[in-house]
Amino acid sequence: MDEPLIARGFWGPRRETPDQVADRLLAFLAGLDEVVGESVRWSSPESSGQPLAEPGHARQVISDAFRANTDAPQLGINQAYDGSGQRVHKFRISMGVGRYSESPGAHNSFVLRWAGAEDLADPILRQVVTAWDPDWGNVTSRSLRDALGGLQPAGKPGPDIGYLNYLSEGRAQALPGGLDRQMVKLDDGGVIIGSGKSGDLPPVEQTAELAKVLSPTPAFAPTPTTRSKL
């Protein structure tokens, strides 16, 4: 696949300390290195040439971001980092985390974009789940979201369907039957739906059929605004 893939995780209000956010970020970066098979180099305007994956520096970057937002701590922080390696030449992290506002539409998110290497989609989504404990997540692309626009309009609250889809335990319990062949149960009680085991992502037509079945179900209810998970 030539266009960038997008692995995403979303959750509702969850108050976290700078150290807790740094721990999650460091866990994700370490897990991504394992998935890719090399140490990805990361940079950001706040990194000042130091390796973001160095624990002391990551904690400083996150702490500085939280301190800069003391006027509205309930809105958490927004951060972006660029990564590069030999196998994948460009990664991009965008995250808005540490938000605990209960206002409608407020949510936390972690997003990773990369080009090529679609066989990384399933293991990267699993790393997002492990590190960030989201309510739901998926692997998608701009063209897929455009193709499914009639089934899941942009800006609709709650989960939308991607090539691969993660649902937390509460959402998984609300799934309809008949999905066993397309579903992998995870240790945390959540599930991944999709056919990413072989490294090949499902075609758009198959994903669209899945969206027709799943989008109206309680498993795809809006992201909670009073807690982190459904």
ABEGO torsion letter per residue (X at the ends): XABBBBBBBBBBBBBBBAAAAAAAAAAAAAAAAAAAGBBBBBBBAAAGGBBAABAAAAAAAAAAAAAAAAABAAAEBBBBBBBBBAABABBBBBBBBGBABABBGBBBBBBBBBBEGAAAAAAAAAAAAAAAGBABBBBBBAAAAAAAAAABBBGBBEBBBBABBBBBAAAAAABBBGAAAABBBBAAGBBBBEBAAAGBBBBAAAAAAAAAAAAABAAABBBBAABABX
